[in-house]
Amino acid sequence: MKEYKIRLSDETAVFYEKVARQAGRNVEQVLSDALFKLAGELALEALHKKR
C-alpha cells in the first residue's frame, strides 16, 4: 500500500479531527474514506457526462 502526505488548512484539520472523534476512528481513516467516496462520485459524474 502506498502512503501520501497531504497538507490541510488548520480549519480543515480541525473539522476532520472532530469527525474522527465523533466516529470513533482515526483521522487517517476518515480522510481515506472521504477521498475514496469523492473519487467514486467524480467517476460517476464523468461517466454521465460521457453519455
MIDOSE-1310 file (N, C-alpha, C; in nm, 2 decimals, decimal comma, always signed):
residues 51
mkey	+0,08/-0,12/+0,00/+0,00/+0,00/+0,00/+0,09/+0,12/+0,00; +0,05/+0,22/-0,08/+0,13/+0,35/-0,08/+0,08/+0,45/+0,02; +0,17/+0,53/+0,07/+0,13/+0,64/+0,16/+0,15/+0,77/+0,09; +0,06/+0,86/+0,12/+0,07/+1,00/+0,06/+0,07/+1,10/+0,18
kirl	+0,13/+1,21/+0,16/+0,13/+1,31/+0,27/+0,05/+1,43/+0,20; -0,05/+1,48/+0,28/-0,12/+1,60/+0,23/-0,12/+1,71/+0,33; -0,13/+1,83/+0,28/-0,14/+1,94/+0,37/-0,29/+1,99/+0,38; -0,33/+2,02/+0,50/-0,47/+2,07/+0,52/-0,46/+2,20/+0,59
sdet	-0,55/+2,29/+0,56/-0,56/+2,41/+0,64/-0,59/+2,38/+0,78; -0,56/+2,47/+0,87/-0,59/+2,44/+1,02/-0,74/+2,41/+1,04; -0,82/+2,49/+0,97/-0,97/+2,47/+0,98/-1,01/+2,33/+0,93; -0,96/+2,29/+0,82/-0,99/+2,16/+0,76/-0,95/+2,05/+0,86
avfy	-0,83/+2,06/+0,91/-0,77/+1,96/+1,00/-0,86/+1,95/+1,13; -0,90/+2,06/+1,18/-0,99/+2,06/+1,30/-1,12/+1,99/+1,26; -1,18/+2,02/+1,15/-1,30/+1,96/+1,10/-1,29/+1,80/+1,10; -1,18/+1,75/+1,03/-1,17/+1,61/+1,02/-1,13/+1,54/+1,15
ekva	-1,06/+1,61/+1,24/-1,03/+1,56/+1,37/-1,16/+1,54/+1,45; -1,25/+1,64/+1,44/-1,38/+1,64/+1,51/-1,46/+1,52/+1,46; -1,47/+1,51/+1,32/-1,54/+1,40/+1,26/-1,49/+1,26/+1,31; -1,35/+1,25/+1,31/-1,29/+1,13/+1,35/-1,32/+1,09/+1,50
rqag	-1,32/+1,19/+1,58/-1,35/+1,17/+1,72/-1,49/+1,12/+1,74; -1,59/+1,19/+1,67/-1,73/+1,15/+1,68/-1,76/+1,01/+1,62; -1,68/+0,97/+1,52/-1,70/+0,84/+1,45/-1,62/+0,73/+1,52; -1,53/+0,77/+1,62/-1,45/+0,67/+1,69/-1,35/+0,61/+1,60
rnve	-1,30/+0,69/+1,50/-1,19/+0,64/+1,41/-1,08/+0,74/+1,42; -0,97/+0,70/+1,35/-0,85/+0,79/+1,34/-0,87/+0,88/+1,22; -0,80/+0,99/+1,23/-0,81/+1,09/+1,12/-0,77/+1,04/+0,99; -0,67/+0,95/+0,98/-0,62/+0,90/+0,86/-0,73/+0,82/+0,79
qvls	-0,81/+0,74/+0,87/-0,91/+0,66/+0,81/-1,03/+0,74/+0,76; -1,06/+0,85/+0,84/-1,17/+0,94/+0,79/-1,13/+1,01/+0,66; -1,01/+1,06/+0,65/-0,96/+1,12/+0,53/-0,96/+1,02/+0,41; -0,91/+0,90/+0,44/-0,91/+0,80/+0,33/-1,05/+0,77/+0,28
dalf	-1,15/+0,75/+0,38/-1,29/+0,72/+0,34/-1,35/+0,84/+0,26; -1,32/+0,96/+0,30/-1,37/+1,08/+0,23/-1,32/+1,09/+0,09; -1,19/+1,07/+0,08/-1,13/+1,07/-0,06/-1,18/+0,96/-0,15; -1,20/+0,84/-0,09/-1,25/+0,73/-0,17/-1,39/+0,76/-0,22
klag	-1,47/+0,81/-0,13/-1,61/+0,85/-0,17/-1,61/+0,95/-0,28; -1,53/+1,06/-0,26/-1,52/+1,16/-0,36/-1,48/+1,11/-0,49; -1,38/+1,02/-0,49/-1,33/+0,96/-0,62/-1,44/+0,88/-0,69; -1,52/+0,81/-0,61/-1,64/+0,74/-0,67/-1,74/+0,84/-0,73
elal	-1,77/+0,94/-0,66/-1,86/+1,04/-0,71/-1,81/+1,11/-0,84; -1,69/+1,14/-0,84/-1,63/+1,20/-0,96/-1,63/+1,11/-1,08; -1,60/+0,98/-1,05/-1,60/+0,88/-1,16/-1,74/+0,87/-1,22; -1,85/+0,86/-1,13/-1,98/+0,85/-1,18/-2,02/+0,98/-1,26
ealh	-1,98/+1,09/-1,21/-2,01/+1,22/-1,28/-1,94/+1,22/-1,42; -1,82/+1,17/-1,43/-1,75/+1,16/-1,56/-1,82/+1,07/-1,65; -1,87/+0,95/-1,60/-1,94/+0,86/-1,68/-2,07/+0,92/-1,74; -2,14/+0,99/-1,66/-2,27/+1,05/-1,70/-2,24/+1,16/-1,81
kkr	-2,13/+1,23/-1,79/-2,10/+1,34/-1,89/-2,06/+1,28/-2,02; -2,00/+1,16/-2,02/-1,96/+1,09/-2,14/-2,08/+1,05/-2,23; -2,19/+1,02/-2,17/-2,31/+0,98/-2,24/-2,38/+1,09/-2,31
